[in-house]
C-alpha cells in the first residue's frame, strides 16, 4: 500500500508490519510525505528494489512480538531469530 499526503517534507517511510499495525498507520500520515506499507508475509518482491524505487529514507518495523519471533518471511538468509 502506498499512502501519499500533501506534506512536502521529503520524508518517506517504509512500514514493515503485521496486521496489528493497521490501527497505527493513519496516525503516521501527519508526519510523512509518503508511507509505503508492506506486510512481509504477503510481499513477494525485492525489498531493496522497493526502497530505492519509492525513495524510502526511514523504516519502521511494527510487529507483534510473538508474530515476529515465528514469522519465517522475515528470516531470509540470516537464519533464526
ZIDA-V349231 format. One record per helix or strand of 3 or more residues. SS is the DSSP state (H for helix, E for strand). FROM is the first residue (numbers start at 1). LEN is the number of residues. If there is no record, write none. Layout:
((SS	FROM	LEN) (SS	FROM	LEN))
This chain:
((E	2	3) (E	12	6) (H	19	10) (E	34	5) (H	47	8) (E	58	5) (H	65	6) (H	72	3))
